[in-house]
Amino acid sequence: YRIAESDLPILSFATAETHNTKRTQSYFRNPKFSEMIWSISSFLPRTVRFIHSGFELLQVNPVNTGLEFSDEEIAEFPAEKLPLFSFAKMKWDHTICKHIHRTNALRAQLPGTIEDYSLALLDPQNENILAYTLNRDNLHILVVANFSSCNEKCEINLPFQSKKLLNSLSSVNFVVSKESLQFEFTGFDCIIEFLQS
């Protein structure tokens, strides 16, 4: 909301975790959630994308128990288990590096920089769905994400007529009607489409 209202006086980090917070992956233990977070973070003006070491490896153990940890969680991770204060190993069993690379490659195709675009929130008529467009002249980047682990549907009315699909980061099917786009998402699906009006 603050980005849409031009209410960020300085650049902010676009990230779901820092060294003092819980790991992104600890909330749902689902790689698609972290992939969605990176996709959204990559298409937000007035922000700097930030990967805290281990995000790309789907780490779940915190580096420090600084913010929003319960007493039980703090007891589970004493200083000798926290990488901020002691040696720790990272698991390399799983990564989302391919998705990060694909998202970065798509963003690199933006004409101009992300700061050249204005953000407009859309109403997906579903509280679990985030939807917005980035707009510059006749180019629009549509971002729609399902923040639920469940299947979700939504319908979005675009404030412009889209004539051409240019590029996309998506495997989501959607139906185009005369006035709206209708989506069917599985858990943590995210769609990024370059549209031209």
N, C-alpha and C positions, 0 to 999 in steps of 0.2 A: 504493500500500500504506500509506503513512504517513497519508494522509487517512482511509482506512478504519479504521485503528487509532487515530485521533484523536491522531496524533503530530506535529502541526504547531502548536507553541505560539504562533506568530504567523502572520498572513496571508502567503502567498507569491505571487509573480507567476505567473500561468498564461500562459505564453508559450513559444514554441519558439525565440525569438531575442532577443538584445539587441544593443547597439552593439558589443559585444566578441566576438560569436560569428558563426558562419556563418549565412547567410540560410536560412530554412526552405525556400525554393524551390530552393536550390542543391543539395539532396540528390537530388531526383527530377525536378525541372522539370515538375511536374504540378500544375495548379491544384487538383485534388481533394484532394491531400495537405494543402495549406494550409487548404482549407475544412474538412477533417476536424479538423485541429488547432484551428481556431477553435470548431468545434462542441463538442469535448471541453472546451476551456478555459472555455466558457460555462456548463458544467454541472458544476463542481467546487466544493464548499464549501471554506471556509478559504483561498480564493485571490482574487486581484484580477486580472481579465483585463487584458492589456496588449498593445497593438499598437505595435510599434516601427515608426517611420515607414518606409513602403515595403513592409511585410508585405502590406498590402492591394493593393499594385500588383504583387505577385509579383516583387519585386526579387531578383536573384541576387548582385550584387556586394556584398561586405561593406562596412561602414562603418569597421571597424577590424579588424586581424588580431590580436586579443588572446588568444583562447583556441582551442586545438585546431586550429591551422593548421600545415600542413607547411612546411618550409623553401622548397619550390617555390612554394607558394601565397603565402607572405610575399614572395618575390621577384617574383611576378606582380602584387602590389598594393603598390607602394611608397607612401610617405606622400602624394605628390602625386596619387595616384589614389584615396585614401581620403577620403570625405566628412567624417570626423572632423577632418581636418587641412587640407582644401582644398575649394574649390567643386566641386560635382558636380551633374549633372542626373539626375532620375528619369524613367524611361520610363512613359508613361501608356497604353501599348498595350493592356494587359490589367489587369483588376481582379477582385477577388472581393467587391466592395462589396455586390452584391445578396445574396450568400449571408450576409454579415455582418449585413445588415439583417434578413433572414428569421430568422436565429438569434436576434438581439436581440429581435425581436418575439415569438418563441416564449418566450424566457426571461421576458419582461415579463408573460406570462400565468401565471407561477407564483404560486399563492397564498402569501403571505408572501415571505420572502427566501430566497436559496439557503442561508443559514446555518441555516434552520429544518429542513433535511433532513440525514439521516444517509446515509452512503455505504456500500454493501455490495457487495463484489466478487462476481462470478459466475464460474463455470467454463465457458468456451465450448468446452472440449475441443479447442482449436486455439491453438497458441502465437502465431499472427499476429493473433489477435483479442483485443481488450480489451472486457470486458463488466462493467457494474455497474448498480446501481439507486440512485437517491436516494429516500429514503422519509420520508414524514411522514403519520402516521395511515393513512388508506386510499388515499392518493395515492402513486403510484410513477412515477418517471421512469426509463425504461429507456434506457441508452446502450450501443450496441454499435458498434465500429469495427474496420475491417480495416486493419491497419498494413502490409499487403503490397500491392505493385503488381499482384499476380496475383489471379485469381478464387479465392475461399475459401468453404468451407462451415463451418457450425458449428451445434451444437444446445445450447440453453440451457434448463436447468430453473429455473423461477421459484420462489422460496420462498413464493409467495402465489398465490391464484387470481385471475386478472384477468377482470373481467366487462365492462369498457367501455374503449374507446379514446377518449381525449379530444382530443388534439392530436398533431401529429407533424411532424418535419422529416426527411423520408425519401422516397426513391423505390425503396427496397429491398423486394422481395417476400419474405414469410416465411409459413411454414405453421404453424398452431397445432394441436398435437395435445393430447391430454388432459393430458399431463404436461410438455410442453416446447414451445419455439419453435425452428423450424428455418429457418436463414437461408442464402441464397446471395448472396454479395457479389461485386461486381467490385472492381478495385483501388481502395483508399482510400475505399471506401464507408463511410458512417456513418449510423446510424439513432438518432433520438431520439424516443421515444414516451411520451406521458403515459398511464398506465394507472390504472384505478380498480378496487380490489378490493371 
